[in-house]
Amino acid sequence: MSESAIPGVQEMSVASAFAGMRSVTRTVFRAGCPDCRGRFELAAGALRLAIGASSKTTFYSFTCPDCGALVRKPAGERIVELLTGGGVRTLRLHSTL
């Protein structure tokens, strides 16, 4: 490692920074289908989050892996925080005035 321009701070390569990391834990979310009542875990890529101007227009959606139904559920502040923190793709809905 070489010295950086800042006294007392050493530069580090990406390879050395992640050398001890063996794997990355995949985030999964528990969900349920109101149609077939199936319970399952979904990866972040299987969910979509839409953030609207109000609580009525903020929701997440997914396709049930058991029955194939399109499921749409409301998302409050905590759900939005968990989904965005877990890497779920987010669409911001804008109102047209």
WOJOGI-V217938 format. One line per field, one symbol per residue. ss: DSSP state (A for helix, B for strand, O for the rest). phi: phi as a letter, one per 40 degrees, with the letter a starting at -180 (. if undefined). A space follows every 50 residues. Layout:
ss: ???
phi: ???
//
This chain:
ss: OOBOOOOOOBOOOAAAAOOOOOOOOOOBBBBBOOOOOOBBBBBAAAOBBB BOOOAAAOBBBBBOOOOOOBBBBBOOAAAAAAAAAOOOBBBBOOOOO
phi: .bccccdgbbcbccdccbdcccabcccbbcaabccbgcbabbcdccbbbb bbcaccbbabaabcccbgccbbbcbcdccdccccccgccbbccbcbb
//
